[in-house]
């Protein structure tokens, strides 16, 4: 039976949050999406945040219906383009053109590829946690998912998506800005959590009687 004492491990937790070894920009994909999430492209980041906030306000506060909103936006856009095109012919203005970013396939492929990679990594991590290799992380995941389910029963799906988007656009940026302070506090929290678990394991879990384990020989 193994025992654990406070002097067995005086080393601090990993210096970086979650023991990461790569920069945050690289972890987020290292491309256009990472630039937006870390506010390196301030115009695009601000435009996305403003657009999502506007949609959330229209659907959640004003209680606009999706089909009605799409139709009204389409009517407004067509009227603006019609007036612009008509004025361009009369006053010799430049006719309206769609931005090249919207027409490029690479922009959509990069976004889709980044989200696809993130989803695959998330599912792979969930499988590793469910496999039971790290019991503290397993129980933490169970508790987190349960709390999320409780929150989901009181918060609408749109609110949950919007708050998740706001968190995605603010938390990475704030973490990079205050990286040293967050890593220090997180390291102390992880260290004390592991220390408490080891004490619990030594005082209770290791005292649970277990039957003899027989080695199975392959023939």
C-alpha positions as CSV (number, residue, x, y, z in Angstrom):
1,X,0.0,0.0,0.0
2,X,1.5,3.3,-1.1
3,X,1.4,6.4,1.2
4,X,1.7,10.0,0.3
5,X,3.1,12.8,2.4
6,X,3.3,16.5,1.9
7,X,7.1,16.3,1.4
8,X,6.8,13.8,-1.4
9,X,6.1,16.4,-4.0
10,X,7.2,20.0,-3.3
11,X,7.5,20.9,-7.0
12,X,5.0,23.4,-8.4
13,X,2.5,22.6,-11.1
14,X,3.5,23.2,-14.8
15,X,4.5,26.8,-15.4
16,X,2.0,27.0,-18.4
17,X,-1.7,26.6,-18.2
18,X,-2.7,22.9,-18.8
19,X,1.0,22.2,-19.3
20,X,1.0,23.7,-22.9
21,X,4.2,23.9,-24.8
22,X,3.1,25.9,-27.8
23,X,2.1,29.6,-28.1
24,X,-1.7,30.3,-27.8
25,X,-1.7,31.6,-31.4
26,X,-0.4,28.3,-32.7
27,X,-2.9,26.3,-30.5
28,X,-5.8,28.2,-32.0
29,X,-4.7,27.3,-35.5
30,X,-2.1,29.9,-36.3
31,X,-4.1,31.5,-39.1
32,X,-6.8,34.0,-39.7
33,X,-9.1,32.5,-37.0
34,X,-6.4,32.8,-34.4
35,X,-5.7,36.4,-35.4
36,X,-9.4,37.2,-34.9
37,X,-9.7,35.4,-31.6
38,X,-6.6,37.2,-30.2
39,X,-7.7,40.5,-31.7
40,X,-4.6,40.9,-33.9
41,X,-7.1,41.8,-36.7
42,X,-9.0,44.4,-34.7
43,X,-11.3,45.4,-37.5
44,X,-12.5,41.8,-38.2
45,X,-12.7,40.9,-34.5
46,X,-14.7,44.0,-33.7
47,X,-17.0,43.5,-36.7
48,X,-17.7,39.9,-35.7
49,X,-18.4,40.8,-32.1
50,X,-20.7,43.7,-33.2
51,X,-22.5,41.4,-35.7
52,X,-23.1,38.7,-33.2
53,X,-24.2,41.2,-30.6
54,X,-26.7,42.7,-33.1
55,X,-28.1,39.3,-34.0
56,X,-28.4,38.3,-30.3
57,X,-30.2,41.6,-29.6
58,X,-32.6,41.1,-32.6
59,X,-33.5,37.5,-31.8
60,X,-33.4,37.6,-28.0
61,X,-34.5,41.1,-27.1
62,X,-36.6,42.3,-30.0
63,X,-37.7,38.6,-30.6
64,X,-37.4,38.8,-34.3
65,X,-38.2,35.6,-36.2
66,X,-35.4,34.1,-38.3
67,X,-37.2,34.0,-41.6
68,X,-38.6,37.5,-41.1
69,X,-35.2,38.9,-40.3
70,X,-33.6,37.2,-43.4
71,X,-36.4,38.6,-45.7
72,X,-36.1,42.1,-44.3
73,X,-32.3,42.1,-44.6
74,X,-32.6,40.9,-48.1
75,X,-35.1,43.5,-49.1
76,X,-33.0,46.3,-47.5
77,X,-29.8,45.0,-49.2
78,X,-31.5,44.8,-52.6
79,X,-32.9,48.4,-52.3
80,X,-29.4,49.7,-51.3
81,X,-27.8,48.0,-54.2
82,X,-30.5,49.1,-56.6
83,X,-30.1,52.8,-55.5
84,X,-26.3,52.5,-55.6
85,X,-26.3,51.0,-59.1
86,X,-28.8,53.5,-60.4
87,X,-26.8,56.4,-59.0
88,X,-23.6,55.0,-60.4
89,X,-25.0,55.1,-63.9
90,X,-26.3,58.7,-63.5
91,X,-23.5,60.3,-61.4
92,X,-20.6,58.1,-62.8
93,X,-20.0,56.4,-59.4
94,X,-18.1,53.2,-59.1
95,X,-20.6,50.3,-59.1
96,X,-20.9,48.2,-55.9
97,X,-18.8,45.0,-55.7
98,X,-18.7,42.2,-53.3
99,X,-15.5,42.1,-51.1
100,X,-13.0,39.6,-52.4
101,X,-12.8,38.0,-49.0
102,X,-16.4,36.9,-49.3
103,X,-15.8,35.5,-52.8
104,X,-12.7,33.6,-51.9
105,X,-13.0,29.8,-51.1
106,X,-9.8,29.9,-49.0
107,X,-11.4,32.0,-46.3
108,X,-14.3,29.6,-45.8
109,X,-12.0,26.5,-46.1
110,X,-9.6,27.9,-43.5
111,X,-12.4,28.6,-41.0
112,X,-14.0,25.1,-41.7
113,X,-10.7,23.4,-41.4
114,X,-9.9,25.1,-38.1
115,X,-13.2,24.2,-36.5
116,X,-13.0,20.7,-37.9
117,X,-9.6,20.3,-36.3
118,X,-10.8,21.7,-33.0
119,X,-13.8,19.4,-32.9
120,X,-11.6,16.3,-33.6
121,X,-9.2,17.3,-30.8
122,X,-12.1,17.9,-28.4
123,X,-13.6,14.5,-29.2
124,X,-10.2,12.8,-28.8
125,X,-9.7,14.5,-25.5
126,X,-13.2,13.4,-24.3
127,X,-12.3,9.8,-25.2
128,X,-9.0,10.0,-23.3
129,X,-10.8,11.4,-20.3
130,X,-13.5,8.7,-20.4
131,X,-10.9,6.0,-20.7
132,X,-10.0,6.8,-17.1
133,X,-6.3,7.5,-17.4
134,X,-6.6,10.6,-15.2
135,X,-9.3,10.2,-12.5
136,X,-9.2,13.9,-11.2
137,X,-9.7,15.1,-14.8
138,X,-12.5,12.5,-15.3
139,X,-14.4,13.7,-12.2
140,X,-13.8,17.3,-13.2
141,X,-15.2,16.7,-16.7
142,X,-18.3,15.0,-15.2
143,X,-19.0,17.8,-12.8
144,X,-18.4,20.5,-15.6
145,X,-20.8,18.7,-18.0
146,X,-23.4,18.4,-15.3
147,X,-23.1,22.1,-14.4
148,X,-23.4,23.0,-18.1
149,X,-26.5,20.9,-18.4
150,X,-28.0,22.7,-15.4
151,X,-27.1,26.1,-17.0
152,X,-28.6,24.9,-20.3
153,X,-31.9,24.2,-18.6
154,X,-32.2,27.9,-17.6
155,X,-30.5,29.6,-20.6
156,X,-31.8,29.5,-24.1
157,X,-29.6,28.0,-26.9
158,X,-29.1,31.4,-28.5
159,X,-27.9,32.9,-25.2
160,X,-25.6,30.0,-24.7
161,X,-24.1,30.3,-28.2
162,X,-23.7,34.1,-27.8
163,X,-22.0,33.9,-24.4
164,X,-19.8,31.1,-25.7
165,X,-18.8,33.3,-28.7
166,X,-18.1,36.3,-26.4
167,X,-16.0,34.0,-24.2
168,X,-14.1,32.7,-27.2
169,X,-13.3,36.2,-28.4
170,X,-12.3,37.6,-25.0
171,X,-10.7,34.8,-22.8
172,X,-7.8,33.9,-25.2
173,X,-7.0,37.6,-25.6
174,X,-7.1,38.3,-21.9
175,X,-5.1,35.2,-21.2
176,X,-2.3,36.3,-23.6
177,X,-2.4,39.8,-22.1
178,X,-2.1,38.5,-18.5
179,X,-0.4,35.2,-19.2
180,X,2.1,35.2,-16.3
181,X,-0.5,36.1,-13.6
182,X,-3.0,33.5,-14.9
183,X,-0.3,30.8,-15.2
184,X,0.9,31.5,-11.6
185,X,-2.6,31.3,-10.1
186,X,-3.6,28.2,-12.2
187,X,-0.3,26.5,-11.3
188,X,-1.0,26.9,-7.6
189,X,-4.6,25.7,-8.0
190,X,-3.6,22.6,-10.0
191,X,-0.8,21.8,-7.5
192,X,-3.1,22.0,-4.5
193,X,-5.8,20.0,-6.3
194,X,-3.4,17.2,-7.1
195,X,-2.1,17.3,-3.5
196,X,-5.6,17.0,-2.0
197,X,-6.4,14.1,-4.3
198,X,-3.2,12.3,-3.4
199,X,-4.0,12.8,0.3
200,X,-7.5,11.4,-0.3
201,X,-6.1,8.5,-2.3
202,X,-3.7,7.7,0.5
203,X,-6.2,8.0,3.3
204,X,-9.3,6.4,1.8
205,X,-8.9,4.9,-1.7
206,X,-5.8,2.8,-1.0
207,X,-7.5,1.4,2.2
208,X,-10.4,-0.2,0.1
209,X,-9.7,-3.9,0.1
210,X,-9.2,-5.4,-3.4
211,X,-9.1,-9.0,-4.5
212,X,-5.9,-10.6,-5.7
213,X,-5.1,-9.9,-9.3
214,X,-4.1,-12.9,-11.4
215,X,-1.8,-12.6,-14.3
216,X,-3.3,-13.9,-17.5
217,X,-0.9,-15.7,-19.8
218,X,-1.5,-15.5,-23.5
219,X,-1.3,-18.9,-25.3
